[in-house]
Amino acid sequence: MFLKKVDYSKLCTGVLIGLGVMVYLFTGLFGFFIFVISTPIGMLSSFMNVRKSHAMGVILLPVILYFL
């Protein structure tokens, strides 16, 4: 009953803002930059009906090269 009263778009926006603040506090500007890049890539796979593992490969390769 309670979930019918919650506006889903406002809930998603609030969660995204909260995650952004936490990422910035814990990882700084570089982590926030990665967060901003990875969020649309993760959403794009759902919109294009593509496997999420293909989209994650775009982020994983630079991260692997960074830590080598």
N, C-alpha and C positions, 0 to 999 in steps of 0.2 A: 504494500500500500504506500509506503514512504517513497519508494523509488519512482512511482508515477508522478510525484510532485517535483522531482529533481530535474532541472534543465540539463540535458546531456551535454550540449555544447559548452555551457558554462562550466560544468564539471571537468570536461576534457581540457578546457583552457586553463582552469585553475591547477590541474595536475601538471600540465606542461610548464606553467610558470613556476610552480613549486620545484619541479625537477631542474629547471634552468637555474634557479637560485641555489639549489643544493650543489649542482655541478660546479657552478662558479665559486662557491665557498670552499669546496673540497679540492678542486683542481686548478682554479685560477682561470686566466684568460685563454690559455691554450686548450684546456679541457672544455671550456664553454664553446670555443671555436669548433672543436670536433663534435660537440653535441649539436650545434646548429647545422653542421653539414650532415650528420648521420640521421637526424630526425626526418627531413624530407625524403632521404633515400629509403628509410624504413617504411615510410608511408607510401612511397611510389610503388613498391612491390605489391601492395594490396590493391592499388588503383589499376595497375596494369596486369593483374593476375599472373605475376611472376613469382617464382620461389624466392623466399627471403634469403636463402643461402647465396643466391647469385648477387643480390644486392649487398650482402655482408662482405663479399669478396672485394668489393670496391674499397671498403674501409680497412679490411684486414691486411691487404698487401702493404699499404703505407705504414700501418702500425708495426707490422713485422719488420719492415726495413728500418724503422725508427729504433727498434730495440736491438737490432743486430750490432 
